[in-house]
Amino acid sequence: MRIVAVALLMLVVPCAALAQSTGPLSGKPVRIVVPSAGGGNPDVLARLLAPRLQSSLGAPVLVDDQPGAGGISAAIGITKSAPDGHMLFFGSNAALSIAAAMNPNLPYDPLKDFTLITALASVPTVLVVHPSVRANNLHEFIAYAKANPGKVNFGSAGIASIHHLTLAVFELESGTKMLHVPYKGGTPLVAAVLAGEVQAGFSGIPNVAQAIRAGRLKVFGISVPQRSPSMPDVPTLDEQGIKGFNVATTIGLQTSAGLPKNLVTLLQQSMAKALREPEVAERMTNLGMVLMENGTESYIQYMKDELLRYAAAVKAAGIKFE
């Protein structure tokens, strides 16, 4: 009997392995290209999701970090890959909508040269203000800025950074005009607001959460339409009257143009399933990420709206491509 059981087990194991290796994308590994260095939010999210996608895709899923040129180099590589689902892109808006708004000579069209599969996550910012500013909420801050045009110093993490673009959209939609002070990164920006070197700025949540809890910074709103699970008491700018305000670093899933519809559906549904896992959700919250609406059509519309929003903000702010 033991010999029969062992023989049966030897038959079952190869069958199980064969079942795992078959599927629409079986045959060779699926590669997720991340257009940033290891350890950043897109890289962490890709490595969190990759092992969870393998069973549904029927293929090994690898993460390939390709930093440089704001993600543009990696994006160009994706547009030249075969539309078979084996080369995916965790593209952020830095390489897509922001790049298109900033660079009239961008060598690809974010809508035409990619298959947009689904939105994944956004990394919102919060509007933080130094305690010395005589304003206790968003409406008072806007009134203060309007009463002092060009005199409120507003920091960012650099020219054309997401913080700068958020400021440009905020000025456009709130009717304010402030003095932009660029820094070399998010950490120097937060240090400047804490020191009162600048009066306000948009910052990622993890960078300022402790200072807000300690009362060293005032917080007047979050930059996306959904409240953050990590700061549920902070209202959005949208719910405070700046309707439709939705500016953040966003991460979506794309591949080259022409991906067959059945593979678009498979990838979209596989991502949705992986994103719902409790461990993934908890890790995203700790990183200050907000889960975006999952779906192909909604993502395409989101990208169309974002392209228009950033183009208008760049023009209004007078940001020049160099």
C-alpha positions in Angstrom: 0.0 0.0 0.0 2.9 2.4 0.9 4.4 1.7 -2.6 1.1 2.6 -4.3 0.7 5.8 -2.2 4.2 6.9 -3.1 3.6 6.2 -6.7 0.4 8.2 -6.7 2.1 11.1 -4.9 4.8 11.1 -7.5 2.1 11.5 -10.2 0.2 14.3 -8.3 3.3 16.5 -7.6 4.2 17.0 -11.3 0.6 17.5 -12.2 0.3 20.3 -9.5 3.5 21.9 -10.8 2.1 21.7 -14.4 -1.1 23.3 -13.3 0.7 26.2 -11.8 2.9 26.7 -14.9 -0.1 26.8 -17.3 -2.2 29.8 -18.0 -2.6 32.7 -20.4 0.9 34.1 -19.6 2.7 30.8 -19.0 5.9 30.0 -20.9 8.2 32.9 -19.8 8.4 35.2 -16.8 6.3 38.3 -16.4 8.5 41.4 -15.7 7.2 44.4 -13.9 9.4 47.4 -14.8 9.5 50.0 -12.0 10.9 53.4 -13.2 12.6 54.3 -9.9 15.2 53.0 -7.5 14.8 50.1 -5.1 13.1 51.0 -1.8 10.8 53.6 -3.2 7.0 53.3 -3.0 6.6 51.8 -6.5 9.3 49.3 -5.9 7.9 48.3 -2.5 4.4 47.9 -3.9 5.6 45.9 -6.9 7.5 43.5 -4.7 4.6 43.1 -2.4 2.2 42.3 -5.3 4.5 40.2 -7.5 4.3 36.8 -5.6 0.6 37.2 -5.3 0.2 37.5 -9.0 2.1 34.4 -10.0 -0.8 31.9 -9.4 -3.4 33.8 -11.3 -1.1 34.6 -14.2 0.5 31.2 -14.4 4.0 32.5 -14.7 6.8 33.8 -12.5 6.6 37.6 -11.8 9.9 39.5 -11.5 10.5 43.1 -10.5 13.0 45.2 -12.6 14.0 48.6 -11.2 15.0 51.0 -14.0 15.6 54.5 -12.4 16.6 57.5 -14.4 15.2 60.4 -16.4 12.1 60.7 -14.3 10.8 57.3 -15.6 10.9 58.5 -19.2 13.7 56.0 -20.3 11.8 53.1 -18.8 8.5 54.2 -20.4 10.2 54.4 -23.8 11.3 50.8 -23.4 7.8 49.7 -22.5 6.4 51.3 -25.7 8.8 49.2 -27.8 8.0 45.9 -26.1 5.6 43.2 -27.5 2.0 43.6 -26.4 1.8 40.1 -24.9 1.5 40.9 -21.2 5.1 39.8 -20.3 6.5 43.3 -19.9 4.4 45.4 -17.5 5.0 49.0 -16.3 4.4 50.4 -12.8 4.3 53.8 -14.3 3.8 56.9 -12.1 2.3 60.2 -13.3 5.8 61.6 -13.3 6.6 59.6 -16.4 3.2 60.0 -18.0 0.8 62.9 -17.4 3.4 65.2 -15.7 6.0 64.5 -18.3 3.5 65.2 -21.1 2.5 68.5 -19.5 6.1 69.5 -19.0 7.7 68.3 -22.3 6.1 69.1 -25.6 8.7 66.9 -27.3 8.0 63.8 -25.2 8.6 60.8 -27.5 5.4 59.0 -26.6 1.7 59.7 -26.0 0.5 58.4 -22.6 -2.9 57.6 -24.1 -2.0 56.2 -27.5 1.3 54.4 -26.9 0.3 52.4 -23.8 -2.4 50.0 -22.9 -3.8 51.5 -19.6 -4.8 48.5 -17.5 -5.7 49.8 -14.1 -4.9 52.4 -11.4 -3.2 51.0 -8.4 -2.4 53.5 -5.7 -1.9 57.2 -5.0 0.6 58.7 -2.6 -1.2 61.9 -1.5 0.2 64.9 0.1 -1.2 67.0 3.0 -1.1 70.8 3.2 1.0 71.6 6.3 1.4 75.1 7.7 3.8 76.5 10.3 2.0 77.4 13.6 3.0 81.1 13.3 0.6 81.5 10.3 -2.6 83.2 11.5 -5.0 80.6 10.1 -6.7 77.6 11.8 -8.3 75.9 8.8 -8.2 75.8 5.0 -10.6 78.7 4.5 -8.7 81.0 6.8 -5.4 80.0 5.1 -6.8 80.8 1.6 -8.1 84.1 2.9 -4.7 84.9 4.5 -3.0 84.1 1.1 -5.4 86.2 -0.8 -4.8 89.1 1.6 -1.1 88.8 1.1 -0.6 88.0 -2.6 3.0 86.8 -3.4 4.1 87.1 0.2 3.2 83.7 1.5 6.3 81.5 1.1 5.3 78.0 -0.1 7.9 75.3 -0.3 8.2 72.3 -2.6 10.6 69.4 -3.1 11.9 71.0 -6.3 10.8 72.6 -9.6 8.3 70.3 -11.4 8.1 67.9 -8.4 4.6 66.6 -7.5 4.7 69.1 -4.6 5.2 72.0 -7.1 2.5 70.7 -9.4 0.1 70.4 -6.4 0.9 74.0 -5.4 0.2 75.1 -9.0 -3.2 73.3 -9.1 -4.0 74.7 -5.6 -3.3 78.3 -6.7 -5.3 77.8 -9.9 -8.3 76.4 -8.1 -8.2 78.5 -4.9 -7.5 81.8 -6.6 -4.3 82.4 -4.6 -0.8 83.4 -5.6 2.1 82.5 -3.4 5.9 82.6 -3.6 7.3 79.2 -4.6 10.5 78.2 -2.8 12.0 74.9 -4.3 14.1 72.6 -2.2 16.1 69.5 -3.1 13.8 66.9 -1.9 10.9 66.2 0.5 13.0 66.0 3.7 14.6 69.5 3.3 11.1 70.8 2.5 9.7 69.5 5.7 12.6 70.8 7.7 12.1 74.3 6.2 8.4 74.3 7.1 9.2 73.1 10.7 11.8 75.9 11.0 9.4 78.6 9.7 11.8 79.2 6.8 8.7 78.8 4.6 5.1 79.1 5.8 3.5 76.2 4.1 4.0 73.2 1.8 2.5 70.0 0.6 4.2 66.9 2.0 3.9 63.1 2.0 2.1 61.9 5.1 4.9 59.7 6.7 7.3 62.7 6.6 5.0 65.0 8.7 2.7 62.6 10.7 4.8 62.9 13.9 5.2 66.7 13.7 1.4 67.1 13.2 0.6 64.8 16.2 3.1 66.9 18.3 1.5 70.1 17.3 4.6 71.4 15.5 2.6 71.7 12.2 -0.9 72.6 11.4 -2.6 70.3 8.7 -5.4 71.8 6.6 -6.3 69.1 4.1 -5.3 66.1 2.0 -4.8 66.3 -1.8 -7.0 63.4 -3.0 -10.8 62.9 -2.8 -10.5 60.1 -0.2 -9.4 60.5 3.4 -6.2 58.6 4.2 -6.6 55.6 6.5 -3.4 56.8 8.3 -5.0 60.2 9.0 -8.7 59.7 9.0 -9.5 62.9 10.8 -7.9 65.1 8.2 -10.5 66.3 5.7 -9.8 66.4 1.9 -9.5 69.6 0.0 -12.4 68.4 -2.1 -14.8 68.1 0.8 -13.7 71.6 2.1 -14.9 73.2 -1.1 -12.1 72.9 -3.7 -14.3 70.4 -5.7 -12.5 67.8 -7.7 -9.1 68.4 -6.2 -7.1 65.3 -6.9 -3.4 65.6 -7.1 -0.9 63.0 -6.0 1.9 60.7 -7.1 -0.1 57.9 -8.7 1.0 54.4 -9.6 -0.8 52.5 -12.4 -0.3 49.4 -14.4 0.4 49.8 -18.1 2.0 47.9 -21.0 2.6 48.6 -24.6 -0.3 49.5 -26.9 -2.3 46.7 -28.4 -2.6 44.2 -25.5 -5.5 41.8 -26.2 -8.7 42.5 -24.2 -8.6 39.1 -22.5 -5.2 39.8 -21.1 -6.2 43.3 -20.0 -9.1 41.8 -18.1 -6.9 39.1 -16.6 -4.3 41.6 -15.4 -6.9 44.0 -14.0 -8.7 41.3 -12.1 -5.5 39.7 -10.8 -4.3 43.1 -9.5 -7.7 43.8 -7.9 -7.5 40.5 -6.0 -3.9 41.0 -4.8 -4.7 44.6 -3.6 -7.5 43.4 -1.5 -5.3 41.1 0.7 -5.1 42.4 4.3 -1.3 42.4 4.4 -1.1 44.5 1.2 -3.7 47.0 2.5 -1.8 47.3 5.8 1.5 47.9 4.2 0.0 50.5 1.8 -1.5 52.4 4.8 1.9 52.4 6.5 3.5 53.9 3.4 0.8 56.6 3.2 -0.7 55.1 0.1 -4.4 55.2 -0.8 -6.0 52.5 -3.0 -7.3 53.9 -6.2 -10.5 52.8 -8.0 -9.6 49.6 -9.8 -10.8 49.3 -13.4 -9.6 49.9 -16.9 -12.3 52.3 -18.1 -12.1 54.4 -15.0 -8.3 54.5 -15.3 -8.4 55.7 -18.9 -10.8 58.5 -17.9 -8.6 59.4 -14.9 -5.6 59.7 -17.2 -7.5 62.0 -19.6 -8.6 64.3 -16.8 -5.1 64.3 -15.2 -3.4 65.3 -18.6 -5.8 68.3 -18.8 -5.3 69.3 -15.2 -1.5 69.3 -15.3 -1.3 71.0 -18.6 -3.5 73.8 -17.2 -1.4 74.0 -14.0 1.9 74.1 -15.8 0.7 76.9 -18.1 -0.8 78.9 -15.2 2.4 78.5 -13.1 4.7 79.4 -16.0 6.7 76.2 -15.5 9.1 75.8 -18.5 10.5 72.6 -19.9 14.3 72.6 -20.0 
